[in-house]
Structure formats: structure tokens, C-alpha cells
Amino acid sequence: MLAYVLIGGGVAILLAVVVGFGIYNRLVTLRNRYQNAYSQIDVQLKRRYDLIPNMVEAARGYLQHEKQTLEAVIAARNTAVAANAGAAAHPGAASALATLIGAESVLAGTLGRFMALSERYPDLKADRTMARLMEELTSTENRIAFARQAYNDAVMQYNITRQRVPNVFVAGMCGFEPAALFELPSPREAEVPQVALS
């Protein structure tokens, strides 16, 4: 009789270990998916960050009296680059994403002022280099929006799986923290900037 109890207990423990390993592996897979999805955002943000100094340089000759605006764009860009580096190092961390979202909001505001200012200079609007850079910026903004959506979908799947029973117990024991969504604070900031090329 004791042998049956020991065998039954051993089978139950073995089954619990196998289920635990399965849950652990599923959480690792989902965590890697959202981290990879963030790396796609990172690629597009770096592309945008590289475009901004080129746009400022192309506009510098036309906007000589608007030095303060040009400097504000570059300063906001540099802050966003630093915030993105922190978020890229810890994808899904709420504090890193909050810092990035704040920096991106400031950058969006300064870019909006820069775009509005450039509209007042017909020669700048007609400049081929500036038109090409603005077109690339618009394309990059679209890519960022798609990458952000893919990231948020991956985070949601990870968080849902992490919170289910019995997964929540394995997640807690193995250090699987909840991941934060990349949400912009206002609908206006979520819109892709409109660039007039004519």
C-alpha cells in the first residue's frame, strides 16, 4: 500500500515538474517575442533619430532666424535617443517606457513646431532634399506605429499568459514581471504627422 502511495506521489510530482517546465518555456517564448517586437520599434526610432539632424541641417540655411527652434528639435531628439537606449535595454519595463514616452511626446511637439515653421518658408518647402527627408520621416512614423502595435500585441499576449492560473505561480517563482504597453498619452500624439510636400 505504501508503495502505491509513493508511486502516486512521485507521478504527481513528476507531472507538476513537467507542467512547470512547459509553462516556464511558454513564458520565455512570449517574453522573447515582445522583446523582439520592441527591437523593431528601436530600429525605426533610430531611423527617425538619424533623419532629424539631416532635416535640421537642410533647413538651417532657410531658417537662420529660427535658431532656437532648430536647437530645441536637436535637444529633444538627443533626450529621446537617451530614453530609447534605456527602454531598449529593458523592453517592457514600465519606468523605462514611461521615460521614453515622455521624451517622445516632447520630440513630437518640437517636430510639430518645426514642421509648422517650415510651412512658412516656400523656398524650404520646395527644397528637394527637405521634401525627400520629410517623406522619409512620414514613412518612418508609419513604420513606428505598426511596430508599436505589434509590440503591444506581443505584450498583451505575454501578460495574459502570465496571469493565468497556474502560470501565475510559475511566473512569480521565476521572476517573470508584467510588461508595460507602449501607449501614447493622447490621441493627438498617436497620429502620424502630416507633411505637406507641395
One Martini backbone bead per residue (centre of mass of N, CA, C, O) as a GRO file, in nm:
protein
  198
    1MET     BB    1   0.058   0.063  -0.021
    2LEU     BB    2   0.300   0.252   0.008
    3ALA     BB    3   0.394   0.220  -0.285
    4TYR     BB    4   0.147   0.359  -0.416
    5VAL     BB    5   0.185   0.633  -0.281
    6LEU     BB    6   0.471   0.687  -0.388
    7ILE     BB    7   0.404   0.663  -0.687
    8GLY     BB    8   0.180   0.877  -0.691
    9GLY     BB    9   0.361   1.109  -0.585
   10GLY     BB   10   0.575   1.092  -0.811
   11VAL     BB   11   0.383   1.148  -1.046
   12ALA     BB   12   0.282   1.423  -0.947
   13ILE     BB   13   0.559   1.559  -0.943
   14LEU     BB   14   0.632   1.507  -1.236
   15LEU     BB   15   0.388   1.656  -1.356
   16ALA     BB   16   0.450   1.933  -1.227
   17VAL     BB   17   0.726   1.969  -1.362
   18VAL     BB   18   0.634   1.952  -1.657
   19VAL     BB   19   0.435   2.187  -1.641
   20GLY     BB   20   0.639   2.398  -1.543
   21PHE     BB   21   0.822   2.384  -1.792
   22GLY     BB   22   0.606   2.464  -1.997
   23ILE     BB   23   0.544   2.741  -1.880
   24TYR     BB   24   0.825   2.857  -1.884
   25ASN     BB   25   0.870   2.831  -2.192
   26ARG     BB   26   0.630   3.010  -2.274
   27LEU     BB   27   0.727   3.269  -2.132
   28VAL     BB   28   0.994   3.296  -2.280
   29THR     BB   29   0.876   3.321  -2.563
   30LEU     BB   30   0.699   3.576  -2.507
   31ARG     BB   31   0.925   3.759  -2.409
   32ASN     BB   32   1.091   3.744  -2.674
   33ARG     BB   33   0.873   3.867  -2.854
   34TYR     BB   34   0.851   4.149  -2.720
   35GLN     BB   35   1.151   4.217  -2.746
   36ASN     BB   36   1.155   4.200  -3.054
   37ALA     BB   37   0.937   4.411  -3.103
   38TYR     BB   38   1.102   4.641  -2.978
   39SER     BB   39   1.339   4.628  -3.180
   40GLN     BB   40   1.163   4.744  -3.411
   41ILE     BB   41   1.121   5.016  -3.285
   42ASP     BB   42   1.418   5.090  -3.251
   43VAL     BB   43   1.489   5.101  -3.550
   44GLN     BB   44   1.285   5.330  -3.623
   45LEU     BB   45   1.382   5.542  -3.423
   46LYS     BB   46   1.671   5.560  -3.530
   47ARG     BB   47   1.589   5.656  -3.807
   48ARG     BB   48   1.459   5.916  -3.709
   49TYR     BB   49   1.704   6.029  -3.553
   50ASP     BB   50   1.875   6.049  -3.822
   51LEU     BB   51   1.685   6.252  -3.978
   52ILE     BB   52   1.673   6.512  -3.807
   53PRO     BB   53   1.955   6.643  -3.856
   54ASN     BB   54   1.913   6.661  -4.163
   55MET     BB   55   1.672   6.853  -4.153
   56VAL     BB   56   1.806   7.081  -3.999
   57GLU     BB   57   2.036   7.126  -4.201
   58ALA     BB   58   1.851   7.187  -4.447
   59ALA     BB   59   1.707   7.438  -4.287
   60ARG     BB   60   1.922   7.639  -4.184
   61GLY     BB   61   1.944   7.837  -4.431
   62TYR     BB   62   1.631   7.925  -4.405
   63LEU     BB   63   1.640   7.936  -4.057
   64GLN     BB   64   1.833   8.157  -3.919
   65HIS     BB   65   1.601   8.294  -3.720
   66GLU     BB   66   1.542   7.977  -3.588
   67LYS     BB   67   1.750   7.857  -3.379
   68GLN     BB   68   1.579   7.766  -3.134
   69THR     BB   69   1.416   7.547  -3.280
   70LEU     BB   70   1.653   7.375  -3.378
   71GLU     BB   71   1.768   7.320  -3.092
   72ALA     BB   72   1.511   7.185  -2.976
   73VAL     BB   73   1.508   6.944  -3.164
   74ILE     BB   74   1.786   6.830  -3.089
   75ALA     BB   75   1.736   6.803  -2.784
   76ALA     BB   76   1.490   6.613  -2.807
   77ARG     BB   77   1.637   6.394  -2.962
   78ASN     BB   78   1.856   6.330  -2.747
   79THR     BB   79   1.658   6.247  -2.525
   80ALA     BB   80   1.523   6.016  -2.688
   81VAL     BB   81   1.774   5.846  -2.730
   82ALA     BB   82   1.827   5.791  -2.429
   83ALA     BB   83   1.549   5.665  -2.366
   84ASN     BB   84   1.571   5.435  -2.573
   85ALA     BB   85   1.813   5.295  -2.449
   86GLY     BB   86   1.665   5.218  -2.187
   87ALA     BB   87   1.431   5.058  -2.324
   88ALA     BB   88   1.612   4.855  -2.483
   89ALA     BB   89   1.740   4.730  -2.219
   90HIS     BB   90   1.411   4.728  -2.097
   91PRO     BB   91   1.178   4.571  -2.217
   92GLY     BB   92   0.866   4.643  -2.046
   93ALA     BB   93   0.950   4.863  -1.864
   94ALA     BB   94   0.772   5.106  -1.724
   95SER     BB   95   0.986   5.331  -1.667
   96ALA     BB   96   1.125   5.331  -1.947
   97LEU     BB   97   0.866   5.389  -2.112
   98ALA     BB   98   0.787   5.654  -1.974
   99THR     BB   99   1.039   5.809  -2.057
  100LEU     BB  100   1.002   5.772  -2.361
  101ILE     BB  101   0.720   5.896  -2.390
  102GLY     BB  102   0.803   6.175  -2.289
  103ALA     BB  103   1.022   6.227  -2.505
  104GLU     BB  104   0.834   6.185  -2.751
  105SER     BB  105   0.642   6.418  -2.687
  106VAL     BB  106   0.849   6.643  -2.712
  107LEU     BB  107   0.940   6.575  -2.998
  108ALA     BB  108   0.664   6.608  -3.134
  109GLY     BB  109   0.634   6.909  -3.063
  110THR     BB  110   0.894   7.014  -3.203
  111LEU     BB  111   0.831   6.898  -3.482
  112GLY     BB  112   0.568   7.052  -3.521
  113ARG     BB  113   0.698   7.334  -3.513
  114PHE     BB  114   0.894   7.284  -3.745
  115MET     BB  115   0.679   7.225  -3.961
  116ALA     BB  116   0.524   7.490  -3.934
  117LEU     BB  117   0.764   7.669  -4.003
  118SER     BB  118   0.831   7.546  -4.287
  119GLU     BB  119   0.560   7.647  -4.418
  120ARG     BB  120   0.664   7.962  -4.423
  121TYR     BB  121   0.886   7.840  -4.639
  122PRO     BB  122   0.887   7.799  -4.971
  123ASP     BB  123   1.183   7.719  -5.028
  124LEU     BB  124   1.187   7.479  -4.832
  125LYS     BB  125   0.950   7.320  -4.955
  126ALA     BB  126   1.108   7.303  -5.245
  127ASP     BB  127   1.321   7.137  -5.132
  128ARG     BB  128   1.434   6.828  -5.210
  129THR     BB  129   1.566   6.730  -4.955
  130MET     BB  130   1.336   6.803  -4.762
  131ALA     BB  131   1.116   6.639  -4.901
  132ARG     BB  132   1.253   6.364  -4.865
  133LEU     BB  133   1.278   6.372  -4.555
  134MET     BB  134   0.974   6.401  -4.500
  135GLU     BB  135   0.893   6.139  -4.634
  136GLU     BB  136   1.065   5.955  -4.453
  137LEU     BB  137   0.933   6.039  -4.189
  138THR     BB  138   0.649   5.942  -4.253
  139SER     BB  139   0.726   5.648  -4.301
  140THR     BB  140   0.850   5.603  -4.019
  141GLU     BB  141   0.597   5.662  -3.853
  142ASN     BB  142   0.440   5.422  -3.965
  143ARG     BB  143   0.638   5.204  -3.867
  144ILE     BB  144   0.614   5.269  -3.569
  145ALA     BB  145   0.314   5.210  -3.540
  146PHE     BB  146   0.332   4.910  -3.622
  147ALA     BB  147   0.544   4.824  -3.411
  148ARG     BB  148   0.378   4.908  -3.164
  149GLN     BB  149   0.144   4.714  -3.216
  150ALA     BB  150   0.310   4.451  -3.205
  151TYR     BB  151   0.413   4.491  -2.921
  152ASN     BB  152   0.140   4.513  -2.772
  153ASP     BB  153   0.045   4.232  -2.855
  154ALA     BB  154   0.278   4.074  -2.719
  155VAL     BB  155   0.230   4.182  -2.432
  156MET     BB  156  -0.058   4.084  -2.398
  157GLN     BB  157   0.001   3.783  -2.429
  158TYR     BB  158   0.199   3.762  -2.198
  159ASN     BB  159   0.018   3.874  -1.966
  160ILE     BB  160  -0.207   3.668  -1.990
  161THR     BB  161  -0.037   3.414  -1.949
  162ARG     BB  162   0.088   3.505  -1.674
  163GLN     BB  163  -0.212   3.531  -1.519
  164ARG     BB  164  -0.264   3.248  -1.533
  165VAL     BB  165  -0.382   2.951  -1.421
  166PRO     BB  166  -0.068   2.844  -1.308
  167ASN     BB  167   0.134   3.061  -1.425
  168VAL     BB  168   0.157   3.270  -1.189
  169PHE     BB  169   0.339   3.089  -1.012
  170VAL     BB  170   0.578   3.058  -1.202
  171ALA     BB  171   0.627   3.358  -1.254
  172GLY     BB  172   0.687   3.433  -0.958
  173MET     BB  173   0.926   3.228  -0.910
  174CYS     BB  174   1.087   3.328  -1.201
  175GLY     BB  175   1.055   3.652  -1.267
  176PHE     BB  176   0.787   3.732  -1.429
  177GLU     BB  177   0.716   4.027  -1.533
  178PRO     BB  178   0.534   4.268  -1.620
  179ALA     BB  179   0.442   4.432  -1.913
  180ALA     BB  180   0.456   4.724  -2.094
  181LEU     BB  181   0.297   4.944  -2.271
  182PHE     BB  182   0.298   5.144  -2.579
  183GLU     BB  183   0.155   5.443  -2.482
  184LEU     BB  184   0.004   5.718  -2.576
  185PRO     BB  185  -0.142   5.988  -2.403
  186SER     BB  186  -0.261   6.095  -2.686
  187PRO     BB  187  -0.426   6.103  -2.983
  188ARG     BB  188  -0.250   6.323  -3.118
  189GLU     BB  189   0.028   6.160  -3.081
  190ALA     BB  190  -0.070   5.902  -3.256
  191GLU     BB  191  -0.046   6.061  -3.494
  192VAL     BB  192   0.053   6.113  -3.801
  193PRO     BB  193   0.234   6.327  -3.946
  194GLN     BB  194   0.170   6.593  -4.156
  195VAL     BB  195   0.313   6.634  -4.485
  196ALA     BB  196   0.386   6.895  -4.691
  197LEU     BB  197   0.511   6.884  -5.045
  198SER     BB  198   0.389   7.172  -5.188
   0.00000   0.00000   0.00000
